Amino acid sequence: MTKHRLLFVCLGNICRSPMAEGVFRHVAQEENALHLFETDSAGMGDWHKGQAPDARAQKAIRRRGIDISHQSARKVELEDFEDFDLILAMDESNIADLFEIAPHNARSKIRRFLDYAPHVGTRTCRIPIMVARRVLTTRSISSKRRRAGSWPISPARRREQRRRGPSLRGHTRPRLRKDHRPPSSATSRARSDSP
């Protein structure tokens, strides 16, 4: 029996493509169809060659009952375009990179992974680490705004702040001597003119 050979491709082959392969194999096994497929994953770069998937990716997918710890990162090779029936890229940049190195007659094998999951509502499988960084950065900015008092507040709290007057939290009011007088504009000008 001929097996369908699928290659899942992302940038570094340590999170998205190993997870995609793991999920595919898990679903195929649940459907008693795993024997019909041969799968592998690869990355566009070789930065992580030989490494297991990222620990965070393993943890996230293990919570869903899937183990990908046995996988090992590798780079897409020219032979992959001949060996695999379908090459599933995680995002547009992966597709562009694959088209750049693929033999002309193998370009029809390159597809976007999420084109096969239209119910998801997106066609791009983003890098989880980047998404997490964006979320953490947003949360950090939000908490700073809340601390600074520029975050939206409830109407009741706004009324209370208006009643009390402007808040000087975080600011220190300069202490002035009783006999202190601000310099006149003529004195200021004379100071700035002196060498």
N, C-alpha and C positions, 0 to 999 in steps of 0.2 A: 504494500500500500504506500502511495506517495504521500509524504508529509508536506504540509504547508510550512514554509520557513519564514519567520518574522524577525525583523531586527528593530529594536526600539532605540532611538537615538536622541541624546540631549547634548549639552555642552561638555560636561566633564565626566559623565557616567558614574556619578556617585549619589544622585538623588532621584531625579525625575525618571530617567529611562530604566534604572533597576526597579523602581517602584512600579512603573507601568508594566514591565515584564512580570513582576511578582503578582500583580493584580490579575493580569491576563491569564497566567498559569493557574491561579487560584479559581477563577471563574470557569475556565475550561475544565478543570478537574471536577468542579461541582456539577458540570453538565456532562460528565463522562466523555469528554472530547479531547482531553489532553494528548492522547495517543495520536491525534491527527496533526499535531503541531510540533515544530522544533523552534525554539525561541532563543534569542540572545539580546544583549544590549551593548551599546558602545557610545563613545563620546566623540565630539569633534576635535578635542585636544587630548594630549597624553599626560597632562599634569598629574593625574591620579592613578596612572597605570599600575595595576597589580593590587590596588587598595580595595578593601571592602567598602560597601556603600556607607555614606555618612551616618554617624551614630544617631543623629536626630531623625533621619529618614527611616532607619531601621526601627527606632522606637515607635514612630508614628504608625508604621505599617504593621508592626507586631501587635499593637493595640487592636488591630482589625483581623488578627488571627493569621497573618501572613509572615513568613520568614524569608528574608532576602540576604541573610548574613553570609551565605555560601558564594554569592556573586563576587566577581572581581572586575575592576574597571579596566577598560581597554579602549584604544582609539579605533575609529572607523578605518578600515583598510580598503584598498581598491578591489580586492577579491570579494568583499561583501556585496558589491553590486551584482556580481555573478551568482554568488551562493544563495542569496535570499530572494524570496518571491515578492516581499513587501517590506519597505523600509519606512518606519513610522517615526516622523520627527515631532518633537515636542512644541516647537515654535517656529515663527517665520525665519529667524536668523539661522536656525538649524537647517531649514529647507534650502535657504539661499546657499549656505556652505556646502550642503550635499550636492546641489545642482552644479556648483562650481567644480567639484572633483569627480562627479559621476560621468561615466562614458555616456555618450549621447543616447545610445539604445537602451540604457538602464534608467533614464530619468522618469519613465512612466511608473516605476516601482516606488518612487518617493511620494509619500502622502503625509498629511498632517494627522497625528494620532487622534485628536479630538473630533475630527470629521466623522469618526465612527461612533461618536457619542453625542449626537445633536441635542439630546435632552439636557446636557450639562449647561448649555447656554453660552458657551465661549469656545473659541477655536484655538486658543493659546493656553498651553500648560506652562504657567510662569514658574520661575525658579523659586522654590519655597523659601530659601534663605533670604533672597532679596525681598520677597513679600513680607517675611517676618521682620526684616530690618525696617521696611517702610512703616509697618504697623507700630513697631516699638518707637520709631522716631516720632510718629504722629502722637502716640500716647505721651511721650516725653514732652513734646511741645505743648500738648493739651494740659498736662499737669503743671508746667511752668506758667501757662496762661492763668490757670486756676489760682495758683499761688500769687501771681501778680495782680489778680483781681480783674483781668480783662476777659475772663471767660463768661459766657452768658449766665446770668443768675436769675433766680425766681423773682416775680414781681414783689412778693412780700419782703424779700431780703433787700431789694432795690429801694423800697419805701423806707425801710429801717435805716439804710445807709444815707438816704437823703435827709432823714430826720436828724441823724447824728452829725452830719456834715462830712466833708472829705476825709478819707482815711489817709493817715501818714504812715501806715504800717510799712516797715522796711526802709523808711527814710528817717533821717535825724534832722531835727530843726536846729539850725545854727544858733548858738547862744551868743547874745550880744551884750557887751558891757553897757551899763546905763548911760555913760557919757559918749558912747559910740555914735558918730554921725557919718552917713555915707558921703564919700568925696563928691564935691560939686563937679559939674561938667568941665569947668575951667581948670580945676586942679588935675582932673583926669587927662585933659588935653596936654597940659604942661608936662605931666609925667611921660606921656607917650612921645612927646617931641624931644625930650632930653636924651642924649646919647647913652 
